[in-house]
Amino acid sequence: MNSHGEIAPNAHGLPVLTDAAQYRQQVAHDPAQELVNLADFIPGLVVDVRYATPENFFGQQLYTEATAYLRRPVAEALQDAQAELNGLGFGLKVLDAYRPYSVTVRMFEAVPNETYAAPPWRGSRHNRGCSVDATLVDLHTGQELPMPTVFDDLSPQAHSDYTNLPADVLRNRAALHRALSRHGFVNYPAEWWHFDHASWANYPLLDLPFAALKG
């Protein structure tokens, strides 16, 4: 069996793993496939999952639980970035990580724009457990640092090359991007907060509920 196993294609011809038992078999075969709970895995990490509340762009609760998971090697890379930022007096706040494929489908139905929402025929790297949406907090106060926009802002100001911003905002964005890029993450240019780990192609798309990921 390879690391992905045999996954039946869905209606879009896309292989999406929906069987929790098959996921557990993959993890047994290759521990790197495991999705780990970031709040437990990274000491001091702030987790604020907006899609577990109605306080988000879509105005509705999309997740059943306010938890954030990433594949183990991706979580390790994020842990290293957190340690680097801690040395500068900053910390990470994670706004989203693993996202079930079915939620991605709902998002695209609400925002059918491929710049801002992954289409069902492609899926999202969030569905692979390899993407993280993050911002910075002050390590001592826990307060978010000023950034170009709020999370999920669909405007040119949210683009990573937008520069008509206060100097402190530019510095904060640069610090976030610099730390994550040093540890294998690549920013998505239309969203200053979104980062894909370079290893994303090693992992299949998933549509597993968060409850299925618990130890």
FILONU-778814 format. One record per atom (N, C-alpha, C): residue in three letters; x, y, z. Coordinates in steps of 0.05 Angstrom, whole numbers, plus 5000, padded with zeros to 4 digits. Example, Ala and Ser with C-alpha at 12.3 -4.5 7.8 and 13.67 -1.06 7.14 Angstrom:
! FILONU-778814
ALA526448865156 ALA524649105156 ALA526449345156 SER525749555142 SER527349795143 SER525850015157 
! end
This chain:
! FILONU-778814
MET501749765000 MET500050005000 MET501850255000 ASN501250444982 ASN502750694984 ASN501650875006 SER502851115010 SER502051285033 SER499151385030 HIS498051385006 HIS495351485003 HIS493251255003 GLY494151014996 GLY492250794994 GLY490450834969 GLU488450664966 GLU486550694944 GLU484150854954 ILE483751084942 ILE481551254951 ILE479651294927 ALA477151224930 ALA475251244908 ALA474751534901 PRO474551594876 PRO473951874868 PRO471051954874 ASN470652204879 ASN467952304885 ASN466652394859 ALA464452534861 ALA462852614837 ALA464452794818 HIS466452924829 HIS468253104813 HIS470652954802 GLY470752694807 GLY473152544798 GLY475552584816 LEU475052684840 LEU477252754858 LEU477352554881 PRO479752434886 PRO479952244908 PRO479952394935 VAL477852344951 VAL477552474977 VAL477052244997 LEU478752235017 LEU478552025037 LEU476352095057 THR474351915060 THR472051965077 THR471751755099 ASP473451555099 ASP473251325117 ASP475351355139 ALA474351385164 ALA476151415187 ALA477951175191 ALA476850935185 ALA478450695189 ALA480750695168 GLN480250785144 GLN482350795124 GLN484451005132 TYR483551225143 TYR485451425153 TYR487251305175 ARG486151155193 ARG487751035214 ARG489750835203 GLN488850685183 GLN490750505169 GLN493050645157 GLN492550875144 GLN494651035132 GLN496651135153 VAL495551225176 VAL497251315198 VAL499051085209 ALA497850855211 ALA499350615220 ALA501650555201 HIS501050585175 HIS503050525155 HIS505150755153 ASP504350995157 ASP506051235155 ASP505251435176 PRO506651455199 PRO505951635220 PRO505851925212 ALA507152005190 ALA507052275181 ALA504352355172 GLN502552165166 GLN499852225157 GLN498052315180 GLU498952285205 GLU497252355228 GLU496652645229 LEU494152715234 LEU493352985240 LEU493453025271 VAL495053225279 VAL495353265308 VAL493953525317 ASN493053525341 ASN491653755352 ASN493753965360 LEU493654195347 LEU495754395350 LEU495854505379 ALA493454535391 ALA493454645418 ALA494954475438 ASP494954205433 ASP496354025450 ASP499353995442 PHE499854025416 PHE502453975405 PHE504454205408 ILE503454455407 ILE505154685408 ILE504654855433 PRO506354835453 PRO505954985477 PRO505755295472 GLY503755415484 GLY503555705482 GLY502155805457 LEU501455625439 LEU500055705414 LEU497255795421 VAL496456015409 VAL493656115412 VAL492056015389 VAL489755895395 VAL487955785375 VAL485355925376 ASP484456045354 ASP481956195353 ASP480656125326 VAL479255905326 VAL478055795301 VAL475455935295 ARG475556115277 ARG473156285271 ARG470856135259 TYR471455915244 TYR469255775231 TYR467755595250 ALA468655575275 ALA467155435296 ALA465055615309 THR464955865299 THR462956065310 THR461656195285 PRO459556345290 PRO458356495267 PRO459756755261 GLU461956815277 GLU463457065273 GLU465557025252 ASN464657005227 ASN466456975205 ASN465157085180 PHE466657085158 PHE465757205133 PHE463057085124 PHE462556835129 PHE460156695120 PHE457856735138 GLY458356835163 GLY456256895182 GLY454856645192 GLN456156415191 GLN455056175201 GLN457155985213 GLN456355815231 GLN458255625243 GLN458655395223 LEU461155355214 LEU461755155194 LEU463154915206 TYR464254935230 TYR465654715243 TYR464054635268 THR464154385275 THR462854285299 THR464554335324 GLU467154365320 GLU468954405343 GLU471054615337 ALA471854755358 ALA473854965355 ALA476654845359 THR477454675341 THR480054545342 THR481554585316 ALA484154565318 ALA485854605294 ALA487854375293 TYR487854235270 TYR489554005265 TYR491354055241 LEU493753945241 LEU495553935218 LEU496953665217 ARG497853585194 ARG499453345192 ARG501953375210 ARG502853155221 ARG504953165241 ARG507453325231 PRO508653275208 PRO510953425199 PRO510353725196 VAL507953785187 VAL507154065184 VAL506854205211 ALA505754055230 ALA505554165257 ALA508354205270 GLU510154025264 GLU512954055274 GLU514254315262 ALA513754365236 ALA514754605223 ALA513554855236 LEU510954835242 LEU509655065255 LEU510755115283 GLN511354895297 GLN512554915323 GLN515255055322 ASP516754995302 ASP519355125298 ASP519055425293 ALA517055485276 ALA516555775271 ALA515655915296 GLN514055785312 GLN513155905338 GLN515555955356 ALA517355765357 ALA519755805374 ALA521456045364 GLU521656075338 GLU523156295327 GLU521856565334 LEU519156575331 LEU517656815337 LEU517756885366 ASN517756675383 ASN517956725412 ASN520456875419 GLY522656815405 GLY525156955410 GLY525057245403 LEU523057325387 LEU522657605379 LEU520457745396 GLY519357595415 GLY517257705431 GLY514457675420 PHE514157505399 PHE511657455386 PHE510757165390 GLY508257115384 GLY507156845383 GLY505256825360 LEU504556575353 LEU502556525332 LEU499756495343 LYS497856605329 LYS495056535333 LYS494056405308 VAL493056155311 VAL492056005289 VAL489056045286 LEU488156125262 LEU485356195257 LEU483955965242 ASP485455795229 ASP484355555215 ASP486655375207 ALA486155125205 ALA488154935196 ALA486754715179 TYR486754465188 TYR485254255172 TYR482354335169 ARG481354305145 ARG478554365139 ARG477354125124 PRO475154005133 PRO473953795119 PRO473053885091 TYR473353705071 TYR472753765043 TYR469853865040 SER467953755055 SER465153835053 SER464754125060 VAL466454225078 VAL466254515086 VAL467354685063 THR469454585050 THR470454735026 THR468354755005 VAL466754545001 VAL464554554981 VAL462554764989 ARG461854775014 ARG459854985023 ARG460955265020 MET463555295025 MET464755555021 MET464655654992 PHE465255464974 PHE465255544946 PHE462455604936 GLU460555464947 GLU457755524939 GLU456955804948 ALA458055894971 ALA457556164980 ALA459256374966 VAL461656304959 VAL463556494946 VAL464756344922 PRO463356344899 PRO464356194875 PRO466456354860 ASN468656404874 ASN470856554863 ASN473456414870 GLU474856304850 GLU477156134856 GLU479556284868 THR479456554868 THR481556704881 THR481256674911 TYR478856654921 TYR478356654950 TYR477256394961 ALA476356214944 ALA475255964954 ALA476055734935 ALA476955514946 ALA477755284930 ALA475355154918 PRO475355094892 PRO473054964879 PRO472954664886 PRO470554554887 PRO470254264894 PRO471754074875 TRP472154164850 TRP473653984832 TRP476653984836 ARG477554154854 ARG480454154860 ARG480954104890 GLY479154204907 GLY479654174935 GLY481654374945 SER481954384971 SER483754584984 SER486054434998 ARG488254575000 ARG490554465015 ARG489854455045 HIS487954615053 HIS486854585080 HIS485754295084 ASN484454195063 ASN483253925064 ASN485453705067 ARG487853775060 ARG490153585063 ARG491453605091 GLY490553795107 GLY491853835133 GLY494553965131 CYS494954125109 CYS497554245103 CYS497554545101 SER495254665107 SER495054955106 SER494255065133 VAL495255305139 VAL494655435164 VAL494055725159 ASP492055835171 ASP491456115171 ASP492356225198 ALA494056425198 ALA495356515223 ALA495856805224 THR496056915247 THR496957185252 THR498857185276 LEU499657425284 LEU501557455306 LEU500257575330 VAL501157495354 VAL500357615379 VAL502857705394 ASP502457905411 ASP504657975430 ASP504957755450 LEU507357655453 LEU507857425470 LEU507057475499 HIS507257725508 HIS506857775537 HIS503857855543 THR502557995524 THR499858075529 THR497757895516 GLY498557745495 GLY496757575481 GLY495057735460 GLN495457985458 GLN493958155440 GLN494958125411 GLU493058115393 GLU493758095364 GLU495258345356 LEU497258315339 LEU498758535328 LEU497258645304 PRO497458905298 PRO496059015275 PRO496958885249 MET495058815233 MET495658695206 MET494058845185 PRO494558795160 PRO493258955139 PRO490258955140 THR489058725146 THR486058705147 THR485358505168 VAL482758475172 VAL481758255189 VAL481958005173 PHE481657775187 PHE481657515174 PHE479357495154 ASP479857365132 ASP477957315111 ASP476857565097 ASP478457775097 ASP477758015082 ASP478357965052 LEU476358005035 LEU476657945007 LEU477058204991 SER479258344997 SER479758604985 SER482758614977 PRO483458804960 PRO486358824952 PRO488158874976 GLN487058994997 GLN488759045021 GLN489758795034 ALA488358575030 ALA489158315041 ALA491358185025 HIS491858285001 HIS493958164985 HIS496658214997 SER498358014995 SER500958035008 SER502858234996 ASP502358334972 ASP504058534960 ASP502858824963 TYR500758844978 TYR499559114983 TYR501259265002 THR502059504995 THR504059655011 THR503059925022 ASN500660015015 ASN499660265025 ASN498560235053 LEU500460175072 LEU499760095099 LEU501660235119 PRO500860265144 PRO502660385164 PRO505160215167 ALA507260335175 ALA509860205177 ALA509759965197 ASP508359995219 ASP508259775238 ASP506759535227 VAL504759585211 VAL503259365198 VAL505059215178 LEU506559365163 LEU508359245143 LEU510459075158 ARG511459175180 ARG513459015196 ARG512258765207 ASN509758785217 ASN508458545229 ASN507958325208 ARG506958415185 ARG506458225164 ARG509058095154 ALA511158255152 ALA513758155143 ALA514857955163 ALA514558005189 ALA515557825210 ALA514057555208 LEU511457565205 LEU509857315202 LEU510757155178 HIS510957295155 HIS511657155130 HIS514557045131 ARG516357205143 ARG519157115144 ARG519456865161 ALA518156865184 ALA518456635202 ALA517256385190 LEU514956405178 LEU513656165167 LEU515156065142 SER516156255126 SER517556165101 SER520156025108 ARG521356095130 ARG523855955139 ARG523355665147 HIS520855595151 HIS520255325161 HIS518455175141 GLY518655255116 GLY517455095095 GLY514655175086 PHE513655395096 PHE511055495089 PHE511155695067 VAL509255685049 VAL509055865026 VAL506456025028 ASN506656295028 ASN504356465030 ASN502656455005 TYR500056465008 TYR498256494986 TYR497856794981 PRO498656904957 PRO498957194954 PRO496357354958 ALA494057234955 ALA491557394958 ALA490657414987 GLU492057275005 GLU491257275033 GLU493757275050 TRP494157495064 TRP496657525080 TRP496857315102 TRP494557195110 TRP494457015133 TRP494756715125 HIS494656655099 HIS494456375090 HIS497156265081 PHE497856035092 PHE500455905086 PHE500055615081 ASP501255515059 ASP501255235052 ASP504055125057 HIS504154885070 HIS506754765073 HIS507654635047 ALA510254655041 ALA511254565015 ALA510854265011 SER510254115032 SER509953825029 SER507053735023 TRP505253925017 TRP502453875015 TRP501753644996 ALA503253614974 ALA502553404954 ALA502953124965 ASN504253094988 ASN504752825000 ASN502252715014 TYR500152875016 TYR497852795033 TYR495252815017 PRO493452625021 PRO490852625006 PRO488852825018 LEU486952895002 LEU484653055011 LEU483052885031 LEU481953015051 LEU480352875071 LEU477653015075 ASP475752855081 ASP473152955090 ASP472352795115 LEU473852835136 LEU473352705161 LEU472552905182 PRO470452845198 PRO469753035219 PRO471853045241 PHE471953265255 PHE473953295276 PHE473853075297 ALA471452985302 ALA471152775323 ALA472652525315 ALA472952475289 ALA474352225279 ALA477352245283 LEU478352485289 LEU481252525291 LEU482252495320 LYS480452475339 LYS481252465367 LYS482352185373 GLY484652205390 GLY486151965398 GLY484551725404 
! end
